[in-house]
Amino acid sequence: MPANKKYLTKSPFQKFLKITAGFFGGYFVMISFHQLLGYVFEPKNVVITAAFTGYILWAVLLLLAFLAKSAWKIWLYYLVLTGIFAIPFLLKL
């Protein structure tokens, strides 16, 4: 059964932004989140856990990018989350 056309993104640029937001933006959020966990907890344990949870988190963030109505907003959310998770490394705390 094909998808209903009214729910599909019509602009090729919006499609490109959603794909890149899901792929790259989701990856950046996932990496920065696990680095933050490595800063809070023992890094050895976080690396072992990240081997499994990283793929799950990345897949969920990839899916969320396609569910969003605006690709610009999802890029903004992913960049803000990446910045928040990277604060300890940016400030060298």
PyMOL Python script that loads the backbone (N, CA, C, O; Angstrom):
from pymol import cmd

cmd.read_pdbstr("""\
ATOM      1  N   MET A   1       0.851  -1.173   0.000  1.00  0.00           N
ATOM      2  CA  MET A   1       0.000   0.000   0.000  1.00  0.00           C
ATOM      3  C   MET A   1       0.899   1.240   0.000  1.00  0.00           C
ATOM      4  O   MET A   1       1.714   1.405   0.908  1.00  0.00           O
ATOM      5  N   PRO A   2       0.767   2.091  -0.977  1.00  0.00           N
ATOM      6  CA  PRO A   2       1.620   3.289  -1.055  1.00  0.00           C
ATOM      7  C   PRO A   2       1.242   4.325   0.000  1.00  0.00           C
ATOM      8  O   PRO A   2       0.131   4.332   0.529  1.00  0.00           O
ATOM      9  N   ALA A   3       2.203   5.196   0.284  1.00  0.00           N
ATOM     10  CA  ALA A   3       1.987   6.246   1.275  1.00  0.00           C
ATOM     11  C   ALA A   3       1.035   7.302   0.718  1.00  0.00           C
ATOM     12  O   ALA A   3       0.959   7.514  -0.492  1.00  0.00           O
ATOM     13  N   ASN A   4       0.321   7.951   1.613  1.00  0.00           N
ATOM     14  CA  ASN A   4      -0.577   9.033   1.230  1.00  0.00           C
ATOM     15  C   ASN A   4       0.266  10.238   0.816  1.00  0.00           C
ATOM     16  O   ASN A   4       1.137  10.664   1.575  1.00  0.00           O
ATOM     17  N   LYS A   5       0.030  10.779  -0.342  1.00  0.00           N
ATOM     18  CA  LYS A   5       0.855  11.850  -0.911  1.00  0.00           C
ATOM     19  C   LYS A   5       0.849  13.121  -0.071  1.00  0.00           C
ATOM     20  O   LYS A   5       1.824  13.872  -0.088  1.00  0.00           O
ATOM     21  N   LYS A   6      -0.233  13.377   0.665  1.00  0.00           N
ATOM     22  CA  LYS A   6      -0.291  14.623   1.428  1.00  0.00           C
ATOM     23  C   LYS A   6       0.680  14.632   2.604  1.00  0.00           C
ATOM     24  O   LYS A   6       0.982  15.701   3.134  1.00  0.00           O
ATOM     25  N   TYR A   7       1.176  13.471   3.024  1.00  0.00           N
ATOM     26  CA  TYR A   7       2.115  13.402   4.137  1.00  0.00           C
ATOM     27  C   TYR A   7       3.573  13.391   3.695  1.00  0.00           C
ATOM     28  O   TYR A   7       4.467  13.468   4.538  1.00  0.00           O
ATOM     29  N   LEU A   8       3.826  13.301   2.422  1.00  0.00           N
ATOM     30  CA  LEU A   8       5.193  13.236   1.927  1.00  0.00           C
ATOM     31  C   LEU A   8       5.770  14.634   1.717  1.00  0.00           C
ATOM     32  O   LEU A   8       5.048  15.570   1.376  1.00  0.00           O
ATOM     33  N   THR A   9       7.073  14.761   1.924  1.00  0.00           N
ATOM     34  CA  THR A   9       7.756  16.035   1.704  1.00  0.00           C
ATOM     35  C   THR A   9       7.882  16.271   0.210  1.00  0.00           C
ATOM     36  O   THR A   9       8.341  15.401  -0.530  1.00  0.00           O
ATOM     37  N   LYS A  10       7.468  17.467  -0.233  1.00  0.00           N
ATOM     38  CA  LYS A  10       7.462  17.754  -1.666  1.00  0.00           C
ATOM     39  C   LYS A  10       8.767  18.383  -2.141  1.00  0.00           C
ATOM     40  O   LYS A  10       9.178  18.158  -3.279  1.00  0.00           O
ATOM     41  N   SER A  11       9.413  19.152  -1.304  1.00  0.00           N
ATOM     42  CA  SER A  11      10.618  19.866  -1.702  1.00  0.00           C
ATOM     43  C   SER A  11      11.842  18.941  -1.657  1.00  0.00           C
ATOM     44  O   SER A  11      12.078  18.277  -0.648  1.00  0.00           O
ATOM     45  N   PRO A  12      12.620  18.896  -2.750  1.00  0.00           N
ATOM     46  CA  PRO A  12      13.826  18.069  -2.720  1.00  0.00           C
ATOM     47  C   PRO A  12      14.859  18.587  -1.716  1.00  0.00           C
ATOM     48  O   PRO A  12      15.619  17.806  -1.144  1.00  0.00           O
ATOM     49  N   PHE A  13      14.885  19.909  -1.503  1.00  0.00           N
ATOM     50  CA  PHE A  13      15.826  20.462  -0.538  1.00  0.00           C
ATOM     51  C   PHE A  13      15.451  20.053   0.886  1.00  0.00           C
ATOM     52  O   PHE A  13      16.331  19.758   1.695  1.00  0.00           O
ATOM     53  N   GLN A  14      14.147  20.032   1.201  1.00  0.00           N
ATOM     54  CA  GLN A  14      13.703  19.580   2.520  1.00  0.00           C
ATOM     55  C   GLN A  14      14.026  18.099   2.721  1.00  0.00           C
ATOM     56  O   GLN A  14      14.404  17.686   3.817  1.00  0.00           O
ATOM     57  N   LYS A  15      13.879  17.308   1.671  1.00  0.00           N
ATOM     58  CA  LYS A  15      14.234  15.888   1.759  1.00  0.00           C
ATOM     59  C   LYS A  15      15.719  15.727   2.052  1.00  0.00           C
ATOM     60  O   LYS A  15      16.112  14.917   2.891  1.00  0.00           O
ATOM     61  N   PHE A  16      16.543  16.512   1.349  1.00  0.00           N
ATOM     62  CA  PHE A  16      17.983  16.463   1.565  1.00  0.00           C
ATOM     63  C   PHE A  16      18.331  16.871   2.992  1.00  0.00           C
ATOM     64  O   PHE A  16      19.172  16.236   3.630  1.00  0.00           O
ATOM     65  N   LEU A  17      17.690  17.929   3.501  1.00  0.00           N
ATOM     66  CA  LEU A  17      17.956  18.374   4.863  1.00  0.00           C
ATOM     67  C   LEU A  17      17.533  17.336   5.897  1.00  0.00           C
ATOM     68  O   LEU A  17      18.216  17.149   6.904  1.00  0.00           O
ATOM     69  N   LYS A  18      16.420  16.666   5.656  1.00  0.00           N
ATOM     70  CA  LYS A  18      15.969  15.630   6.590  1.00  0.00           C
ATOM     71  C   LYS A  18      16.921  14.439   6.586  1.00  0.00           C
ATOM     72  O   LYS A  18      17.218  13.878   7.640  1.00  0.00           O
ATOM     73  N   ILE A  19      17.393  14.057   5.422  1.00  0.00           N
ATOM     74  CA  ILE A  19      18.333  12.935   5.339  1.00  0.00           C
ATOM     75  C   ILE A  19      19.634  13.279   6.046  1.00  0.00           C
ATOM     76  O   ILE A  19      20.151  12.477   6.823  1.00  0.00           O
ATOM     77  N   THR A  20      20.168  14.470   5.781  1.00  0.00           N
ATOM     78  CA  THR A  20      21.430  14.852   6.417  1.00  0.00           C
ATOM     79  C   THR A  20      21.250  15.091   7.918  1.00  0.00           C
ATOM     80  O   THR A  20      22.146  14.784   8.705  1.00  0.00           O
ATOM     81  N   ALA A  21      20.098  15.638   8.318  1.00  0.00           N
ATOM     82  CA  ALA A  21      19.844  15.834   9.746  1.00  0.00           C
ATOM     83  C   ALA A  21      19.771  14.497  10.458  1.00  0.00           C
ATOM     84  O   ALA A  21      20.338  14.333  11.538  1.00  0.00           O
ATOM     85  N   GLY A  22      19.079  13.546   9.862  1.00  0.00           N
ATOM     86  CA  GLY A  22      18.967  12.235  10.483  1.00  0.00           C
ATOM     87  C   GLY A  22      20.291  11.509  10.535  1.00  0.00           C
ATOM     88  O   GLY A  22      20.635  10.902  11.550  1.00  0.00           O
ATOM     89  N   PHE A  23      21.029  11.567   9.458  1.00  0.00           N
ATOM     90  CA  PHE A  23      22.286  10.821   9.384  1.00  0.00           C
ATOM     91  C   PHE A  23      23.387  11.501  10.185  1.00  0.00           C
ATOM     92  O   PHE A  23      23.931  10.910  11.118  1.00  0.00           O
ATOM     93  N   PHE A  24      23.720  12.736   9.829  1.00  0.00           N
ATOM     94  CA  PHE A  24      24.831  13.425  10.475  1.00  0.00           C
ATOM     95  C   PHE A  24      24.438  14.042  11.818  1.00  0.00           C
ATOM     96  O   PHE A  24      25.155  13.901  12.809  1.00  0.00           O
ATOM     97  N   GLY A  25      23.296  14.725  11.841  1.00  0.00           N
ATOM     98  CA  GLY A  25      22.854  15.350  13.086  1.00  0.00           C
ATOM     99  C   GLY A  25      22.599  14.327  14.183  1.00  0.00           C
ATOM    100  O   GLY A  25      22.983  14.536  15.333  1.00  0.00           O
ATOM    101  N   GLY A  26      21.952  13.222  13.829  1.00  0.00           N
ATOM    102  CA  GLY A  26      21.725  12.156  14.794  1.00  0.00           C
ATOM    103  C   GLY A  26      23.017  11.553  15.292  1.00  0.00           C
ATOM    104  O   GLY A  26      23.140  11.212  16.468  1.00  0.00           O
ATOM    105  N   TYR A  27      23.980  11.422  14.401  1.00  0.00           N
ATOM    106  CA  TYR A  27      25.290  10.887  14.791  1.00  0.00           C
ATOM    107  C   TYR A  27      26.005  11.845  15.742  1.00  0.00           C
ATOM    108  O   TYR A  27      26.605  11.411  16.725  1.00  0.00           O
ATOM    109  N   PHE A  28      25.943  13.150  15.453  1.00  0.00           N
ATOM    110  CA  PHE A  28      26.591  14.132  16.324  1.00  0.00           C
ATOM    111  C   PHE A  28      25.960  14.140  17.711  1.00  0.00           C
ATOM    112  O   PHE A  28      26.671  14.217  18.713  1.00  0.00           O
ATOM    113  N   VAL A  29      24.648  14.063  17.778  1.00  0.00           N
ATOM    114  CA  VAL A  29      23.960  14.027  19.074  1.00  0.00           C
ATOM    115  C   VAL A  29      24.340  12.760  19.826  1.00  0.00           C
ATOM    116  O   VAL A  29      24.621  12.812  21.024  1.00  0.00           O
ATOM    117  N   MET A  30      24.353  11.642  19.147  1.00  0.00           N
ATOM    118  CA  MET A  30      24.686  10.372  19.784  1.00  0.00           C
ATOM    119  C   MET A  30      26.108  10.384  20.331  1.00  0.00           C
ATOM    120  O   MET A  30      26.335   9.952  21.462  1.00  0.00           O
ATOM    121  N   ILE A  31      27.071  10.870  19.548  1.00  0.00           N
ATOM    122  CA  ILE A  31      28.465  10.910  19.982  1.00  0.00           C
ATOM    123  C   ILE A  31      28.635  11.871  21.155  1.00  0.00           C
ATOM    124  O   ILE A  31      29.291  11.532  22.141  1.00  0.00           O
ATOM    125  N   SER A  32      28.055  13.060  21.059  1.00  0.00           N
ATOM    126  CA  SER A  32      28.214  14.031  22.147  1.00  0.00           C
ATOM    127  C   SER A  32      27.535  13.545  23.427  1.00  0.00           C
ATOM    128  O   SER A  32      28.031  13.804  24.524  1.00  0.00           O
ATOM    129  N   PHE A  33      26.420  12.851  23.301  1.00  0.00           N
ATOM    130  CA  PHE A  33      25.741  12.301  24.475  1.00  0.00           C
ATOM    131  C   PHE A  33      26.608  11.260  25.173  1.00  0.00           C
ATOM    132  O   PHE A  33      26.733  11.273  26.398  1.00  0.00           O
ATOM    133  N   HIS A  34      27.201  10.367  24.403  1.00  0.00           N
ATOM    134  CA  HIS A  34      28.043   9.341  25.009  1.00  0.00           C
ATOM    135  C   HIS A  34      29.354   9.919  25.539  1.00  0.00           C
ATOM    136  O   HIS A  34      29.908   9.390  26.503  1.00  0.00           O
ATOM    137  N   GLN A  35      29.853  10.975  24.940  1.00  0.00           N
ATOM    138  CA  GLN A  35      31.021  11.638  25.514  1.00  0.00           C
ATOM    139  C   GLN A  35      30.670  12.287  26.842  1.00  0.00           C
ATOM    140  O   GLN A  35      31.474  12.266  27.774  1.00  0.00           O
ATOM    141  N   LEU A  36      29.483  12.861  26.937  1.00  0.00           N
ATOM    142  CA  LEU A  36      29.032  13.436  28.202  1.00  0.00           C
ATOM    143  C   LEU A  36      28.904  12.339  29.259  1.00  0.00           C
ATOM    144  O   LEU A  36      29.300  12.532  30.408  1.00  0.00           O
ATOM    145  N   LEU A  37      28.356  11.201  28.874  1.00  0.00           N
ATOM    146  CA  LEU A  37      28.273  10.083  29.821  1.00  0.00           C
ATOM    147  C   LEU A  37      29.663   9.625  30.248  1.00  0.00           C
ATOM    148  O   LEU A  37      29.868   9.261  31.407  1.00  0.00           O
ATOM    149  N   GLY A  38      30.612   9.640  29.326  1.00  0.00           N
ATOM    150  CA  GLY A  38      31.990   9.274  29.664  1.00  0.00           C
ATOM    151  C   GLY A  38      32.631  10.275  30.603  1.00  0.00           C
ATOM    152  O   GLY A  38      33.533   9.928  31.366  1.00  0.00           O
ATOM    153  N   TYR A  39      32.176  11.501  30.553  1.00  0.00           N
ATOM    154  CA  TYR A  39      32.679  12.523  31.469  1.00  0.00           C
ATOM    155  C   TYR A  39      32.092  12.333  32.862  1.00  0.00           C
ATOM    156  O   TYR A  39      32.782  12.548  33.859  1.00  0.00           O
ATOM    157  N   VAL A  40      30.807  11.925  32.942  1.00  0.00           N
ATOM    158  CA  VAL A  40      30.117  11.757  34.215  1.00  0.00           C
ATOM    159  C   VAL A  40      30.480  10.428  34.873  1.00  0.00           C
ATOM    160  O   VAL A  40      30.762  10.380  36.071  1.00  0.00           O
ATOM    161  N   PHE A  41      30.471   9.352  34.091  1.00  0.00           N
ATOM    162  CA  PHE A  41      30.763   8.019  34.615  1.00  0.00           C
ATOM    163  C   PHE A  41      32.153   7.577  34.172  1.00  0.00           C
ATOM    164  O   PHE A  41      32.865   8.314  33.490  1.00  0.00           O
ATOM    165  N   GLU A  42      32.521   6.383  34.565  1.00  0.00           N
ATOM    166  CA  GLU A  42      33.827   5.853  34.179  1.00  0.00           C
ATOM    167  C   GLU A  42      33.829   5.579  32.669  1.00  0.00           C
ATOM    168  O   GLU A  42      32.968   4.854  32.172  1.00  0.00           O
ATOM    169  N   PRO A  43      34.791   6.154  31.938  1.00  0.00           N
ATOM    170  CA  PRO A  43      34.789   6.031  30.474  1.00  0.00           C
ATOM    171  C   PRO A  43      34.844   4.582  29.974  1.00  0.00           C
ATOM    172  O   PRO A  43      34.288   4.272  28.920  1.00  0.00           O
ATOM    173  N   LYS A  44      35.496   3.714  30.706  1.00  0.00           N
ATOM    174  CA  LYS A  44      35.597   2.313  30.285  1.00  0.00           C
ATOM    175  C   LYS A  44      34.218   1.672  30.180  1.00  0.00           C
ATOM    176  O   LYS A  44      33.943   0.934  29.234  1.00  0.00           O
ATOM    177  N   ASN A  45      33.363   1.950  31.138  1.00  0.00           N
ATOM    178  CA  ASN A  45      32.017   1.374  31.127  1.00  0.00           C
ATOM    179  C   ASN A  45      31.130   2.018  30.066  1.00  0.00           C
ATOM    180  O   ASN A  45      30.275   1.352  29.480  1.00  0.00           O
ATOM    181  N   VAL A  46      31.328   3.290  29.822  1.00  0.00           N
ATOM    182  CA  VAL A  46      30.512   3.991  28.825  1.00  0.00           C
ATOM    183  C   VAL A  46      30.843   3.500  27.420  1.00  0.00           C
ATOM    184  O   VAL A  46      29.946   3.373  26.586  1.00  0.00           O
ATOM    185  N   VAL A  47      32.106   3.224  27.148  1.00  0.00           N
ATOM    186  CA  VAL A  47      32.495   2.728  25.821  1.00  0.00           C
ATOM    187  C   VAL A  47      31.847   1.376  25.549  1.00  0.00           C
ATOM    188  O   VAL A  47      31.384   1.116  24.439  1.00  0.00           O
ATOM    189  N   ILE A  48      31.816   0.527  26.551  1.00  0.00           N
ATOM    190  CA  ILE A  48      31.193  -0.792  26.381  1.00  0.00           C
ATOM    191  C   ILE A  48      29.690  -0.638  26.151  1.00  0.00           C
ATOM    192  O   ILE A  48      29.122  -1.299  25.283  1.00  0.00           O
ATOM    193  N   THR A  49      29.053   0.227  26.923  1.00  0.00           N
ATOM    194  CA  THR A  49      27.618   0.460  26.772  1.00  0.00           C
ATOM    195  C   THR A  49      27.297   1.144  25.451  1.00  0.00           C
ATOM    196  O   THR A  49      26.295   0.824  24.812  1.00  0.00           O
ATOM    197  N   ALA A  50      28.144   2.084  25.039  1.00  0.00           N
ATOM    198  CA  ALA A  50      27.896   2.835  23.807  1.00  0.00           C
ATOM    199  C   ALA A  50      27.952   1.945  22.573  1.00  0.00           C
ATOM    200  O   ALA A  50      27.358   2.275  21.546  1.00  0.00           O
ATOM    201  N   ALA A  51      28.648   0.841  22.658  1.00  0.00           N
ATOM    202  CA  ALA A  51      28.697  -0.068  21.520  1.00  0.00           C
ATOM    203  C   ALA A  51      27.306  -0.590  21.174  1.00  0.00           C
ATOM    204  O   ALA A  51      27.034  -0.923  20.020  1.00  0.00           O
ATOM    205  N   PHE A  52      26.434  -0.662  22.161  1.00  0.00           N
ATOM    206  CA  PHE A  52      25.076  -1.152  21.919  1.00  0.00           C
ATOM    207  C   PHE A  52      24.061  -0.010  21.844  1.00  0.00           C
ATOM    208  O   PHE A  52      23.247   0.050  20.922  1.00  0.00           O
ATOM    209  N   THR A  53      24.118   0.887  22.819  1.00  0.00           N
ATOM    210  CA  THR A  53      23.108   1.948  22.863  1.00  0.00           C
ATOM    211  C   THR A  53      23.321   3.011  21.794  1.00  0.00           C
ATOM    212  O   THR A  53      22.378   3.712  21.425  1.00  0.00           O
ATOM    213  N   GLY A  54      24.536   3.138  21.295  1.00  0.00           N
ATOM    214  CA  GLY A  54      24.814   4.141  20.272  1.00  0.00           C
ATOM    215  C   GLY A  54      24.023   3.905  19.004  1.00  0.00           C
ATOM    216  O   GLY A  54      23.465   4.843  18.435  1.00  0.00           O
ATOM    217  N   TYR A  55      23.969   2.670  18.559  1.00  0.00           N
ATOM    218  CA  TYR A  55      23.225   2.357  17.334  1.00  0.00           C
ATOM    219  C   TYR A  55      21.723   2.550  17.533  1.00  0.00           C
ATOM    220  O   TYR A  55      21.026   3.014  16.630  1.00  0.00           O
ATOM    221  N   ILE A  56      21.232   2.195  18.708  1.00  0.00           N
ATOM    222  CA  ILE A  56      19.804   2.354  18.979  1.00  0.00           C
ATOM    223  C   ILE A  56      19.434   3.835  19.011  1.00  0.00           C
ATOM    224  O   ILE A  56      18.450   4.249  18.399  1.00  0.00           O
ATOM    225  N   LEU A  57      20.230   4.629  19.729  1.00  0.00           N
ATOM    226  CA  LEU A  57      19.966   6.066  19.812  1.00  0.00           C
ATOM    227  C   LEU A  57      20.064   6.721  18.442  1.00  0.00           C
ATOM    228  O   LEU A  57      19.236   7.564  18.097  1.00  0.00           O
ATOM    229  N   TRP A  58      21.059   6.342  17.667  1.00  0.00           N
ATOM    230  CA  TRP A  58      21.222   6.914  16.330  1.00  0.00           C
ATOM    231  C   TRP A  58      20.036   6.565  15.437  1.00  0.00           C
ATOM    232  O   TRP A  58      19.562   7.411  14.678  1.00  0.00           O
ATOM    233  N   ALA A  59      19.555   5.332  15.521  1.00  0.00           N
ATOM    234  CA  ALA A  59      18.408   4.917  14.709  1.00  0.00           C
ATOM    235  C   ALA A  59      17.146   5.678  15.106  1.00  0.00           C
ATOM    236  O   ALA A  59      16.355   6.051  14.241  1.00  0.00           O
ATOM    237  N   VAL A  60      16.950   5.911  16.390  1.00  0.00           N
ATOM    238  CA  VAL A  60      15.782   6.662  16.851  1.00  0.00           C
ATOM    239  C   VAL A  60      15.875   8.111  16.379  1.00  0.00           C
ATOM    240  O   VAL A  60      14.883   8.677  15.919  1.00  0.00           O
ATOM    241  N   LEU A  61      17.058   8.715  16.490  1.00  0.00           N
ATOM    242  CA  LEU A  61      17.229  10.090  16.026  1.00  0.00           C
ATOM    243  C   LEU A  61      17.075  10.196  14.511  1.00  0.00           C
ATOM    244  O   LEU A  61      16.568  11.200  14.010  1.00  0.00           O
ATOM    245  N   LEU A  62      17.503   9.182  13.787  1.00  0.00           N
ATOM    246  CA  LEU A  62      17.319   9.152  12.339  1.00  0.00           C
ATOM    247  C   LEU A  62      15.832   9.107  11.991  1.00  0.00           C
ATOM    248  O   LEU A  62      15.382   9.806  11.082  1.00  0.00           O
ATOM    249  N   LEU A  63      15.084   8.299  12.703  1.00  0.00           N
ATOM    250  CA  LEU A  63      13.644   8.196  12.478  1.00  0.00           C
ATOM    251  C   LEU A  63      12.932   9.499  12.839  1.00  0.00           C
ATOM    252  O   LEU A  63      12.031   9.933  12.121  1.00  0.00           O
ATOM    253  N   LEU A  64      13.331  10.121  13.943  1.00  0.00           N
ATOM    254  CA  LEU A  64      12.696  11.378  14.358  1.00  0.00           C
ATOM    255  C   LEU A  64      12.893  12.491  13.334  1.00  0.00           C
ATOM    256  O   LEU A  64      12.033  13.358  13.183  1.00  0.00           O
ATOM    257  N   ALA A  65      14.011  12.468  12.638  1.00  0.00           N
ATOM    258  CA  ALA A  65      14.249  13.494  11.621  1.00  0.00           C
ATOM    259  C   ALA A  65      13.227  13.393  10.489  1.00  0.00           C
ATOM    260  O   ALA A  65      12.830  14.411   9.922  1.00  0.00           O
ATOM    261  N   PHE A  66      12.812  12.207  10.166  1.00  0.00           N
ATOM    262  CA  PHE A  66      11.838  12.035   9.085  1.00  0.00           C
ATOM    263  C   PHE A  66      10.410  12.283   9.559  1.00  0.00           C
ATOM    264  O   PHE A  66       9.532  12.548   8.737  1.00  0.00           O
ATOM    265  N   LEU A  67      10.158  12.205  10.853  1.00  0.00           N
ATOM    266  CA  LEU A  67       8.823  12.466  11.373  1.00  0.00           C
ATOM    267  C   LEU A  67       8.556  13.948  11.576  1.00  0.00           C
ATOM    268  O   LEU A  67       7.403  14.362  11.698  1.00  0.00           O
ATOM    269  N   ALA A  68       9.607  14.746  11.613  1.00  0.00           N
ATOM    270  CA  ALA A  68       9.451  16.190  11.833  1.00  0.00           C
ATOM    271  C   ALA A  68       8.850  16.857  10.599  1.00  0.00           C
ATOM    272  O   ALA A  68       9.069  16.418   9.470  1.00  0.00           O
ATOM    273  N   LYS A  69       8.092  17.920  10.832  1.00  0.00           N
ATOM    274  CA  LYS A  69       7.492  18.644   9.711  1.00  0.00           C
ATOM    275  C   LYS A  69       8.501  19.531   9.013  1.00  0.00           C
ATOM    276  O   LYS A  69       8.475  19.659   7.789  1.00  0.00           O
ATOM    277  N   SER A  70       9.395  20.149   9.781  1.00  0.00           N
ATOM    278  CA  SER A  70      10.362  21.076   9.210  1.00  0.00           C
ATOM    279  C   SER A  70      11.779  20.540   9.418  1.00  0.00           C
ATOM    280  O   SER A  70      12.168  20.207  10.537  1.00  0.00           O
ATOM    281  N   ALA A  71      12.529  20.462   8.349  1.00  0.00           N
ATOM    282  CA  ALA A  71      13.908  19.984   8.436  1.00  0.00           C
ATOM    283  C   ALA A  71      14.800  21.003   9.125  1.00  0.00           C
ATOM    284  O   ALA A  71      15.782  20.636   9.771  1.00  0.00           O
ATOM    285  N   TRP A  72      14.464  22.279   8.991  1.00  0.00           N
ATOM    286  CA  TRP A  72      15.250  23.316   9.656  1.00  0.00           C
ATOM    287  C   TRP A  72      15.148  23.187  11.169  1.00  0.00           C
ATOM    288  O   TRP A  72      16.140  23.362  11.876  1.00  0.00           O
ATOM    289  N   LYS A  73      13.951  22.881  11.670  1.00  0.00           N
ATOM    290  CA  LYS A  73      13.770  22.744  13.109  1.00  0.00           C
ATOM    291  C   LYS A  73      14.523  21.536  13.652  1.00  0.00           C
ATOM    292  O   LYS A  73      15.127  21.611  14.722  1.00  0.00           O
ATOM    293  N   ILE A  74      14.494  20.446  12.938  1.00  0.00           N
ATOM    294  CA  ILE A  74      15.186  19.252  13.424  1.00  0.00           C
ATOM    295  C   ILE A  74      16.689  19.476  13.426  1.00  0.00           C
ATOM    296  O   ILE A  74      17.379  19.003  14.329  1.00  0.00           O
ATOM    297  N   TRP A  75      17.214  20.196  12.422  1.00  0.00           N
ATOM    298  CA  TRP A  75      18.642  20.545  12.437  1.00  0.00           C
ATOM    299  C   TRP A  75      18.947  21.432  13.638  1.00  0.00           C
ATOM    300  O   TRP A  75      19.966  21.251  14.304  1.00  0.00           O
ATOM    301  N   LEU A  76      18.065  22.389  13.916  1.00  0.00           N
ATOM    302  CA  LEU A  76      18.265  23.282  15.055  1.00  0.00           C
ATOM    303  C   LEU A  76      18.259  22.491  16.362  1.00  0.00           C
ATOM    304  O   LEU A  76      19.118  22.703  17.218  1.00  0.00           O
ATOM    305  N   TYR A  77      17.306  21.591  16.519  1.00  0.00           N
ATOM    306  CA  TYR A  77      17.231  20.777  17.737  1.00  0.00           C
ATOM    307  C   TYR A  77      18.486  19.928  17.901  1.00  0.00           C
ATOM    308  O   TYR A  77      19.044  19.840  18.995  1.00  0.00           O
ATOM    309  N   TYR A  78      18.924  19.313  16.826  1.00  0.00           N
ATOM    310  CA  TYR A  78      20.108  18.451  16.916  1.00  0.00           C
ATOM    311  C   TYR A  78      21.368  19.254  17.217  1.00  0.00           C
ATOM    312  O   TYR A  78      22.222  18.792  17.973  1.00  0.00           O
ATOM    313  N   LEU A  79      21.499  20.435  16.645  1.00  0.00           N
ATOM    314  CA  LEU A  79      22.663  21.268  16.936  1.00  0.00           C
ATOM    315  C   LEU A  79      22.645  21.782  18.366  1.00  0.00           C
ATOM    316  O   LEU A  79      23.689  21.846  19.016  1.00  0.00           O
ATOM    317  N   VAL A  80      21.465  22.149  18.864  1.00  0.00           N
ATOM    318  CA  VAL A  80      21.351  22.605  20.251  1.00  0.00           C
ATOM    319  C   VAL A  80      21.670  21.464  21.214  1.00  0.00           C
ATOM    320  O   VAL A  80      22.405  21.662  22.181  1.00  0.00           O
ATOM    321  N   LEU A  81      21.130  20.278  20.964  1.00  0.00           N
ATOM    322  CA  LEU A  81      21.430  19.122  21.816  1.00  0.00           C
ATOM    323  C   LEU A  81      22.915  18.780  21.799  1.00  0.00           C
ATOM    324  O   LEU A  81      23.500  18.480  22.840  1.00  0.00           O
ATOM    325  N   THR A  82      23.517  18.825  20.629  1.00  0.00           N
ATOM    326  CA  THR A  82      24.951  18.558  20.531  1.00  0.00           C
ATOM    327  C   THR A  82      25.740  19.583  21.331  1.00  0.00           C
ATOM    328  O   THR A  82      26.694  19.233  22.027  1.00  0.00           O
ATOM    329  N   GLY A  83      25.346  20.845  21.233  1.00  0.00           N
ATOM    330  CA  GLY A  83      26.025  21.894  21.990  1.00  0.00           C
ATOM    331  C   GLY A  83      25.863  21.724  23.493  1.00  0.00           C
ATOM    332  O   GLY A  83      26.815  21.921  24.247  1.00  0.00           O
ATOM    333  N   ILE A  84      24.665  21.362  23.931  1.00  0.00           N
ATOM    334  CA  ILE A  84      24.422  21.163  25.361  1.00  0.00           C
ATOM    335  C   ILE A  84      25.246  19.987  25.883  1.00  0.00           C
ATOM    336  O   ILE A  84      25.855  20.075  26.949  1.00  0.00           O
ATOM    337  N   PHE A  85      25.262  18.891  25.133  1.00  0.00           N
ATOM    338  CA  PHE A  85      26.012  17.723  25.576  1.00  0.00           C
ATOM    339  C   PHE A  85      27.515  17.953  25.533  1.00  0.00           C
ATOM    340  O   PHE A  85      28.263  17.286  26.250  1.00  0.00           O
ATOM    341  N   ALA A  86      27.965  18.883  24.707  1.00  0.00           N
ATOM    342  CA  ALA A  86      29.407  19.139  24.563  1.00  0.00           C
ATOM    343  C   ALA A  86      29.910  20.257  25.470  1.00  0.00           C
ATOM    344  O   ALA A  86      31.095  20.586  25.429  1.00  0.00           O
ATOM    345  N   ILE A  87      29.050  20.845  26.279  1.00  0.00           N
ATOM    346  CA  ILE A  87      29.469  21.959  27.143  1.00  0.00           C
ATOM    347  C   ILE A  87      30.650  21.606  28.031  1.00  0.00           C
ATOM    348  O   ILE A  87      31.583  22.405  28.106  1.00  0.00           O
ATOM    349  N   PRO A  88      30.676  20.459  28.711  1.00  0.00           N
ATOM    350  CA  PRO A  88      31.857  20.167  29.557  1.00  0.00           C
ATOM    351  C   PRO A  88      33.170  20.117  28.763  1.00  0.00           C
ATOM    352  O   PRO A  88      34.222  20.464  29.298  1.00  0.00           O
ATOM    353  N   PHE A  89      33.121  19.701  27.530  1.00  0.00           N
ATOM    354  CA  PHE A  89      34.331  19.628  26.725  1.00  0.00           C
ATOM    355  C   PHE A  89      34.702  20.976  26.143  1.00  0.00           C
ATOM    356  O   PHE A  89      35.883  21.271  25.962  1.00  0.00           O
ATOM    357  N   LEU A  90      33.707  21.797  25.847  1.00  0.00           N
ATOM    358  CA  LEU A  90      33.988  23.123  25.330  1.00  0.00           C
ATOM    359  C   LEU A  90      34.545  24.051  26.411  1.00  0.00           C
ATOM    360  O   LEU A  90      35.353  24.937  26.129  1.00  0.00           O
ATOM    361  N   LEU A  91      34.102  23.833  27.651  1.00  0.00           N
ATOM    362  CA  LEU A  91      34.555  24.657  28.767  1.00  0.00           C
ATOM    363  C   LEU A  91      35.722  24.020  29.528  1.00  0.00           C
ATOM    364  O   LEU A  91      36.263  24.619  30.457  1.00  0.00           O
ATOM    365  N   LYS A  92      36.103  22.810  29.129  1.00  0.00           N
ATOM    366  CA  LYS A  92      37.190  22.060  29.783  1.00  0.00           C
ATOM    367  C   LYS A  92      36.946  21.894  31.280  1.00  0.00           C
ATOM    368  O   LYS A  92      37.843  22.119  32.093  1.00  0.00           O
ATOM    369  N   LEU A  93      35.713  21.496  31.638  1.00  0.00           N
ATOM    370  CA  LEU A  93      35.375  21.277  33.046  1.00  0.00           C
ATOM    371  C   LEU A  93      35.883  19.948  33.540  1.00  0.00           C
ATOM    372  O   LEU A  93      35.684  19.605  34.706  1.00  0.00           O
TER     373      LEU A  93
END
""", "prot")
cmd.dss("prot")
cmd.show_as("cartoon", "prot")
cmd.util.cbc("prot")
cmd.orient("prot")
